[in-house]
């Protein structure tokens, strides 16, 4: 019985806030965009987790 490796969606929990903060610095609202990036990162990580769970 072979075990498959799970998909890695946690990278979005890191990249979302970082990209959001960088964009927010350019716009002048880093905290708002960091939180928005975090929310998007959580949504993407959750979507990948659900997709991976259904696949296995």
PyMOL commands that set and color helices and strands:
alter all, ss='L'
color gray80, all
select helices_A, chain A and resi 11-27+30-55
alter helices_A, ss='H'
color red, helices_A
deselect
rebuild
show_as cartoon
